[in-house]
Amino acid sequence: MNQCVANFIDRVLGQVKYKKAHRIIQEELQNHIEELTETHISDGMSEDEAVKKAVRKMGDPIAIGKQLHNTHKPKTEWSIIILLGSIVLFGLYIMFQYSQITTHSFNFKRQIIFVVAGAFLTLILYFVDFVGFEKYSLPIYYSVCLLLLVITFFGSDTYGRAAIVLGGFSITPSFVAIPVLLISYSGLIRRWCDGTPRNLLKLVLSSLLPLILIFMEPSLMFSCILGAGFAIMVTYGVVSKSFKGNRKKTLFILYGGLISFILITLLYTYIYVPYRFKVLTMFANPWRDPQGSGWMNIMLHKIQSSSQFIGMSKEMMSSDTKELTLPCSETDCVFTFVVGQFGWLFGVVLLGLLGLIIIRLFMASNKVRNEYGKLLGVGICCVFSIQVIIHILSNLNLFPLTGISLPFISYGGQNYLLNMALIGMLLGIYRRKDISFKQEEKSIESLN
């Protein structure tokens, strides 16, 4: 490198405190100076004169460095952190009240442990540079699929699910695998989502393998949630500028195949597993079996319809046993517990907080300039928001009861840590949202 150019770049980098941005800034400055130098040489200047003029034309290195420092210094999305803290405190309050009503006082104590562990996990992931994982996407994908395969067939059976048992704790592999699969699949989309039929087939097949393994765990709903996340991520890849194929045709094939698969699955269930089909559709008319599979849906309806604006529903407690009438009040039906125990005002506030954090998550993801980071952010937002939507809809009898917890509100460690990890990952991606070659070029050109 020419000494004049090296001195200029060193003075620029001296103003940029974020060291990880130095390499990309150096490359872009060097490329920009080389382009100017070639232009001056074509005008008849000697190489030495052309370089010096190109450097002079770049402008004040101190001013450039200060602007690039402001562009690249790590950013924190404080609105997400504030909303997350509010929802976590809301959830702790709900668990505290639940522990006062029931004999399960240990639930609240354990939930505090989950919150502390989740906060540490979020903090750790906040400082991780996830964009650096893109080049390792395929090895990461193979590793997590192999892990799922081994645990599914050789892991311990815990409450009917394959799991890893460490000491007194059991870990369900899908909760660990989902964030890692989002990291790897984002890279596979970047690699293979180019419009060619062969690579499109690779994308589809590479999504099916982990979904089948998670389904075999068995974890049907998380397989469906992750599958929906994959579909939206691929859709984003197809509509992006880097896609070279026929967008409408590709999306038609993808969603046509997906809808066909869902319809065939429902038809198969209706014909060969009628009981399961009955359970899946019971939310539409639970009075068909009020003492059987429709009982839970009827209880949800009774509690919500008798709930007040503020205060407890008369259907919340049994008049005979003085206990909660609704099973799973702290997990699968926690939204109904909130409405029934505290009133619709609390329910609306909770919906507002969850809606706001979902909006802020998608907005933060959209601001990420690196395509891989943005794609990963979209996947994270989808997996998180789909859990919220399914839980709320199923509690409102608009969707089958699926056993999906409400993030940060329902009791449970693994689900809590999963969603804390997702938020931490997105905050980590947002922290480096401005590091991209295209943004660098714009920053430099704006000073010329």
C-alpha positions, 0 to 999 in steps of 0.5 A: 500500500502506498505510504500516503494512502496508509497514513490517510487510512491510519488517521481515519481509523484512529477516530473509529473506536469500534475495532471490528469495523476497521477491516471493512472501513480500510477495504472500502477506503482503499477501494475508493482511493484506487478508483479515484487514482485510476481516474486521474491516471487516465487523465494523464497524471503520473501514478504518484501525483494521482495517488496524492490528488485522490487522497486530497480529494477524499477530504479531512481524515479526522472528519471522515473518521468521526463520522464513520465512528458515529456510523459504526459504534455499537447501537443498543435498542433500548425500547426493546430492553424497556419493553422486555423488562416490563413484560418480565416484571408483569410475568413475575407479578402474575406468577407471584399472584398464582403462587398465593392462590395455589399451593405451588409457591415454588413456581414463583421462586423457580421463575425468579431463577429462570429470569436471572438465568435468562437475563445472563443469557441475553447479556452474553448473546448481546455481545456475540457477532452472529454475522460471523457465523454465516460462513459456517452455516452448513457445518452448524446445520449438519451438527445440530441435525446430527445432535437432534438425530442422536437424542431423538433415538438414544436420549432419555425419555422424559414425560414422553419426550426425548431429552438430555438429562444433566443432573436433576435437569432435563433439556429438550433438544428442540429448545436448544436447536431452534436458535442454532437452526435459525443461524444456520438456515439464514446462511443456507438461504443466502447460499442457495436462494438464487432462483435455480430449481436445484438450489431451491430443492436444496433449501426445501429439503434442508428445512424438512430434515430438522422439522421432521426430527423435532416432530419426532421428539415429539414436538409438533407445534414447535416443528410447525412454528419453526417451519413457518419461520423458515417459510417466511425467511425463504419468502424474504430471500425470494423478494430480496434484490439478490434473487435472480429467478422468477419471484412469482413462480417461485413463491407460487411453487413454495406456498402451493406445496406448503398449502397442499401438504397442510391439506393432505395432512388434515385429510389424512388425519380426518380419515385415519386418525379421527380422534386427533382431528376431532381434538384439533377442530374442537375449538370451533364447537366445544359443546359437541363434547362438553365433558370430554375434549371440549371441556377445556375450551368451554371453561376458557369461554366461561371464564372470559365471558364472566370476566370483569373490566377489573377484578376476578371472574366468578368462574375462576375458583371452584365453589366446592374446593376453593381451587382454580377451575382451570388446569394449566393456568400458569402455562398453556392458559396463562392469558385466560388466568390473567383476564379471569383473575385481574380483569380485561384491563390487565389482559389488554395491557399485556396484549399491548406490551406484547404487540409493542415488543413484536413491532419493535423487534421487526422494526429493529430487524428491518434496520439491519444493513447486513443481509444475513443479519437481517434474514436471521432477525426476520427468523427470530421475530417470526418464531417469537411472534408466532408463539404469542399469536398461537397462545392468544388465539388458542386461549380465545378459542380461535385456534386449537389448544396446542400447549404453547406457552406465552413468552415471559409470562407462562411458567417454565424454564426452557421456554423462558430461556429460548425466548430470552436467547432469541431477544438477546440474539436480535439485540446482538444483531442490531448492535452491529446493524450499520456494518456493511459495505454498501453503507460504508460507500455511502458514508465515504461518498457523502464526505467528498 
